[in-house]
Amino acid sequence: MKKDEIVYDDFAKVEMRLGKIVEVKEFPRARNPSYKVCVDFGELGQRWSSVQITNYAQDDVIDCKVICVVNMPPRNIAGFKSEILVMGVPNAAGETILLQPTHDAVLGSEVF
């Protein structure tokens, strides 16, 4: 589905940063299969999110660097406060593939 065109000022309101997944927990209360993940943003600290990435083994996402939206208000998901949005895209099977940088970068760096 094509979305409405935006101007640069709309895009500039979205704060995306590079983080590293440092902890993963099961989330059996979630409606869709999900994990609770803690993402470290370096000097900006750590935040938690609910992420539908159970196509990955828990151990496989530890230390993964990911792109996250960090300036949205927290959402209550099955009693859990999800503080950030971890970015991903679907593969052909509809599974979420995490957006990750191809080269090393500083944690907390802003996407532009």
C-alpha positions as YAML, in Angstrom:
chain: A
units: angstrom
residues:
- id: 1
  name: MET
  ca: [0.00, 0.00, 0.00]
- id: 2
  name: LYS
  ca: [1.45, 3.33, -1.08]
- id: 3
  name: LYS
  ca: [1.35, 6.00, 1.62]
- id: 4
  name: ASP
  ca: [0.81, 9.73, 1.27]
- id: 5
  name: GLU
  ca: [3.79, 11.82, 0.21]
- id: 6
  name: ILE
  ca: [5.52, 13.66, 3.04]
- id: 7
  name: VAL
  ca: [7.89, 16.61, 3.16]
- id: 8
  name: TYR
  ca: [11.35, 16.55, 4.70]
- id: 9
  name: ASP
  ca: [10.08, 18.23, 7.90]
- id: 10
  name: ASP
  ca: [7.81, 15.21, 8.49]
- id: 11
  name: PHE
  ca: [10.73, 12.79, 8.13]
- id: 12
  name: ALA
  ca: [12.96, 14.98, 10.32]
- id: 13
  name: LYS
  ca: [10.58, 14.41, 13.27]
- id: 14
  name: VAL
  ca: [11.43, 10.68, 13.33]
- id: 15
  name: GLU
  ca: [14.47, 9.95, 15.49]
- id: 16
  name: MET
  ca: [16.10, 6.67, 14.44]
- id: 17
  name: ARG
  ca: [19.20, 5.48, 16.23]
- id: 18
  name: LEU
  ca: [21.61, 2.56, 16.11]
- id: 19
  name: GLY
  ca: [21.38, 0.21, 19.06]
- id: 20
  name: LYS
  ca: [22.59, -3.24, 20.06]
- id: 21
  name: ILE
  ca: [20.34, -5.98, 21.43]
- id: 22
  name: VAL
  ca: [21.81, -6.98, 24.79]
- id: 23
  name: GLU
  ca: [19.02, -9.07, 26.34]
- id: 24
  name: VAL
  ca: [16.16, -11.20, 24.98]
- id: 25
  name: LYS
  ca: [13.27, -12.68, 26.95]
- id: 26
  name: GLU
  ca: [10.30, -14.84, 26.01]
- id: 27
  name: PHE
  ca: [6.98, -12.95, 25.80]
- id: 28
  name: PRO
  ca: [4.21, -15.57, 26.11]
- id: 29
  name: ARG
  ca: [1.50, -12.96, 26.92]
- id: 30
  name: ALA
  ca: [1.88, -11.25, 23.53]
- id: 31
  name: ARG
  ca: [-0.95, -11.87, 21.04]
- id: 32
  name: ASN
  ca: [1.55, -12.59, 18.24]
- id: 33
  name: PRO
  ca: [4.76, -14.57, 18.84]
- id: 34
  name: SER
  ca: [7.23, -12.01, 20.18]
- id: 35
  name: TYR
  ca: [10.29, -11.41, 22.32]
- id: 36
  name: LYS
  ca: [11.02, -8.68, 24.83]
- id: 37
  name: VAL
  ca: [14.37, -7.18, 23.87]
- id: 38
  name: CYS
  ca: [16.62, -4.71, 25.65]
- id: 39
  name: VAL
  ca: [18.50, -2.43, 23.24]
- id: 40
  name: ASP
  ca: [21.64, -0.53, 24.29]
- id: 41
  name: PHE
  ca: [22.16, 2.90, 22.70]
- id: 42
  name: GLY
  ca: [25.54, 3.61, 24.31]
- id: 43
  name: GLU
  ca: [25.56, 7.00, 26.06]
- id: 44
  name: LEU
  ca: [21.77, 7.29, 25.51]
- id: 45
  name: GLY
  ca: [21.15, 4.26, 27.73]
- id: 46
  name: GLN
  ca: [19.03, 1.14, 27.31]
- id: 47
  name: ARG
  ca: [15.38, 0.73, 26.33]
- id: 48
  name: TRP
  ca: [12.99, -2.21, 26.00]
- id: 49
  name: SER
  ca: [10.76, -3.24, 23.10]
- id: 50
  name: SER
  ca: [8.38, -5.99, 22.12]
- id: 51
  name: VAL
  ca: [9.50, -7.38, 18.77]
- id: 52
  name: GLN
  ca: [7.92, -10.01, 16.51]
- id: 53
  name: ILE
  ca: [11.20, -11.69, 15.55]
- id: 54
  name: THR
  ca: [10.69, -15.24, 16.80]
- id: 55
  name: ASN
  ca: [11.97, -16.45, 13.41]
- id: 56
  name: TYR
  ca: [15.38, -15.71, 15.00]
- id: 57
  name: ALA
  ca: [16.73, -17.83, 17.85]
- id: 58
  name: GLN
  ca: [17.13, -15.77, 21.02]
- id: 59
  name: ASP
  ca: [20.90, -16.32, 21.10]
- id: 60
  name: ASP
  ca: [21.22, -15.23, 17.46]
- id: 61
  name: VAL
  ca: [19.97, -11.70, 18.12]
- id: 62
  name: ILE
  ca: [22.14, -10.99, 21.16]
- id: 63
  name: ASP
  ca: [24.75, -8.39, 20.09]
- id: 64
  name: CYS
  ca: [22.89, -7.65, 16.82]
- id: 65
  name: LYS
  ca: [23.05, -3.99, 15.89]
- id: 66
  name: VAL
  ca: [19.61, -2.69, 14.89]
- id: 67
  name: ILE
  ca: [17.91, 0.49, 13.76]
- id: 68
  name: CYS
  ca: [15.20, 1.78, 16.13]
- id: 69
  name: VAL
  ca: [12.74, 4.66, 16.33]
- id: 70
  name: VAL
  ca: [13.33, 6.14, 19.78]
- id: 71
  name: ASN
  ca: [11.04, 9.19, 19.96]
- id: 72
  name: MET
  ca: [7.60, 7.60, 19.97]
- id: 73
  name: PRO
  ca: [5.60, 7.38, 23.21]
- id: 74
  name: PRO
  ca: [5.73, 3.98, 24.97]
- id: 75
  name: ARG
  ca: [3.01, 1.44, 24.10]
- id: 76
  name: ASN
  ca: [1.44, -1.04, 26.47]
- id: 77
  name: ILE
  ca: [1.62, -4.46, 24.84]
- id: 78
  name: ALA
  ca: [0.04, -7.20, 26.97]
- id: 79
  name: GLY
  ca: [1.08, -5.40, 30.17]
- id: 80
  name: PHE
  ca: [4.62, -4.69, 28.94]
- id: 81
  name: LYS
  ca: [5.90, -1.14, 28.29]
- id: 82
  name: SER
  ca: [7.45, -1.11, 24.81]
- id: 83
  name: GLU
  ca: [9.62, 2.02, 24.66]
- id: 84
  name: ILE
  ca: [11.05, 1.91, 21.13]
- id: 85
  name: LEU
  ca: [10.25, 0.52, 17.69]
- id: 86
  name: VAL
  ca: [12.84, -1.91, 16.34]
- id: 87
  name: MET
  ca: [12.83, -1.64, 12.53]
- id: 88
  name: GLY
  ca: [12.48, -4.58, 10.19]
- id: 89
  name: VAL
  ca: [11.15, -5.67, 6.81]
- id: 90
  name: PRO
  ca: [9.28, -8.83, 5.83]
- id: 91
  name: ASN
  ca: [10.91, -11.58, 3.80]
- id: 92
  name: ALA
  ca: [9.01, -13.69, 1.24]
- id: 93
  name: ALA
  ca: [7.63, -15.89, 4.06]
- id: 94
  name: GLY
  ca: [6.34, -12.84, 5.97]
- id: 95
  name: GLU
  ca: [8.95, -13.15, 8.72]
- id: 96
  name: THR
  ca: [10.53, -9.97, 10.10]
- id: 97
  name: ILE
  ca: [14.11, -9.36, 9.03]
- id: 98
  name: LEU
  ca: [15.91, -6.86, 11.27]
- id: 99
  name: LEU
  ca: [17.35, -3.71, 9.67]
- id: 100
  name: GLN
  ca: [21.07, -3.78, 10.43]
- id: 101
  name: PRO
  ca: [24.05, -1.71, 9.28]
- id: 102
  name: THR
  ca: [26.52, -3.43, 6.97]
- id: 103
  name: HIS
  ca: [29.52, -1.82, 8.70]
- id: 104
  name: ASP
  ca: [30.42, -0.98, 12.29]
- id: 105
  name: ALA
  ca: [29.08, 2.31, 13.64]
- id: 106
  name: VAL
  ca: [28.84, 4.02, 17.03]
- id: 107
  name: LEU
  ca: [25.94, 2.94, 19.25]
- id: 108
  name: GLY
  ca: [23.40, 5.72, 19.60]
- id: 109
  name: SER
  ca: [24.29, 7.27, 16.24]
- id: 110
  name: GLU
  ca: [21.34, 8.92, 14.54]
- id: 111
  name: VAL
  ca: [20.12, 7.67, 11.17]
- id: 112
  name: PHE
  ca: [19.90, 10.39, 8.52]
...
